[in-house]
Amino acid sequence: KVNQVSKHFNILPFSLRKPSTI
């Protein structure tokens, strides 16, 4: 599941990549 989230975050802009859920 973590892999999927990582992939989604990769697509999202850096601005949205703020959350430290990774």
Phi, psi and omega in degrees: 000322181299324181299316181298317180298317180301317181297318180296319181294325180299322181286326181289150179296162181300329181301319181277348181276025181285313181309137180265049181278347182285000000 
